[in-house]
Amino acid sequence: MRIVHVGLGNFFRAHQAWYTSVAPDAGEWPIAAFTGRSPGAAAALNAQHGRYTLLVRGPEHDEAEIIGAVHTAYASNDHQAWRDHLASPGTAVVSLTVTEAGYLRGADGGLDESRAAADVSAWLRGDPVQTVPGRLMAGLAERRLSGAGPIAIVPCDNLPANGEAAARVLLDFTTLAEPALVPWIRDNVSFVTSMVDRITPRTTDEDVRAAVTLTGFDDAVPVVTEPFTEWVLSGVFPSGRPRWEAGGARFVSDITPHEQRKLLLLNGGHSLLAYAGSARGHETVADAVADPECRAWLAQWWDEAARYVPLPPAEIAAYREALLTRFGNRRIRHTLAQIAADGSQKVPIRVLPVLRGEVAAGRIPPGAVRIVAAWIDHLRGVGAPVADAGAAPFRERAGDVRDVLSLLAPDLAGDEVLVGAVEKATLAA
């Protein structure tokens, strides 16, 4: 059997590829990995026969292992290879790490048709498609023609109910481009929801030298990650899967508590530090969490967010303590600029559930307000640079808090007390 993966980045290689590599049946599950954007990653990895160093960076020392789970890497524009792999009955799983922005979701969670229009037109003309929903549809169209049977799609991005989210944008795209394929997808494709967690910063030249020193393997593309890792999945694999549980992956019937814990506490905390911490001049998570002011803001946000995590208080408290340890690991250089990217996709998922819940309860939450205000300051040029394909309409309105809220959360933009609180919290106040 085979796994096909989209998004050949560091996180995938530190997480899903690692879980596959430690599975006792790993040899039966080679991974064909396609880049999400840049073709360079595929060329570099193929030059090493798919092998790379995973540098696990603890607070005191590094441990290194050579990972060989990726059999072949392909550029995103290798459309023939993509069609061939999806058409093969040996392909049982398609996994994705394409960031929140890659799903082309609109404000209602469905496909943003304006962003998908060019790809729909390309398909109707018979030209190659480029977007994630388009590529999935094209591959599944080939699979239907070949009679290759059922398949599981496993999104591994920080979206709530990411299996359902992927299904919705795929079916929306297919309805526009190839409506006859919709019933086949409904009958033959399983969408597995997953929660993934492993802090994985960008690799530096110093990391490359460290990896070579530890292993003797002349590796141009090592990956640095933290010791902690977690993967929780919920769904059906109709054609089988590797024994990922050997590496600690868990399979559950209800993923929501785990998902909320991670999205609100870890990811929401990261966004707070990315915007408010970078505004204070910090460059990394470890720098920001060492700042008493940022640490107090983090605790305040976690107190608010914890109300929306359906887990026992003792478990939440233990998770918070573990996060402080992970965030404070100075040997992991996780830059705030990296986390700040694509805020227009991240803030609605990581912050708005808490903000809406608190406002509905008659409270104005200072922690959630601070994140939104710091993000607006970020759009105005404060702190980390803006790197966000969806930021343009927000930046155009960034001078007016109410205008930004009307785009971000129209249901909240009329709340005068909330608007005033966000305005007061911005640095421009």
C-alpha angles and dihedrals in degrees: 000000000000143000121217115201132192118204112046096200136131095269094056091049092048094045125021095024090049092051089050092047093056095045111111089231094046092125090064093053112058114177123230103199126196123197118244096216121337117060090204095084091059094051093048093049095045089053085063094044089251094300123130140162121257107206109199105201115202126181091268110025147355129255120197134200133173113239119205103172095112107083098180135359125211136192115249091247094057091106095165093057090047093052092045094051094046091047092054118100086215091069108090104160136039114192128187138206102169101133124250091284094059094073093064092224121176126216091276093052094253127108116300095232094194091060092043097045096093091051093048089051091048091054093048089052091049094250125134117275121229110190126087096248090046094049092048091050093047092051093047091049088058090047092054091050092050094047090231095155136228125344139185124233114204117190113199100187130113098265123124110249088003093179091058091042092054092046092052098051091042093051091044091052092045092050088058099040109026110006094173088067094059098084091048091052091049091051101040110028124078118200113209119200115218139181114210130189132177124120107234119175127194115282117251131201088254089056090052091053092047092052093051091048093052099044107022086228112131094229120174095183111040121160126226120208143156125261093247118087134165136178124177120180136186124188148057129297102200095185099036137263140222119277093260091162088078086073093046102271113152128214114207139171094227118036097173099098093050092044094050092046092055100038096047103033104033103024094034089048090050091053091050091053093042094058106024094033096049089049086061091054100261120142104191139037091246091053092050097046089051089060107094091215094053091044090054090049089050092053090049092052092047091052089056097041094048089069088069098047109092097214133106114280092240091056092049091049091051091049091051091052090049090051092054089054092048094045091048095055099118092190089068106074099202105169122218089221090061092052093044093061119110094014093161087066097038105044095060091054101038103037114017097070089061094041092051093046094050094046090049088053091053096255132121102214111214094200095054091040090053093055093050092046092048090050090052089050088050089054087052091056102267120137122339116029118259113256104167128125090204097048100092100090091044093049090050089058098033093112091068120054094201091053091052092048091049088061097037099043114357091184090063100040093087094056102106095193092051094046089050092049092051092046091051091049096054118096089236091063 
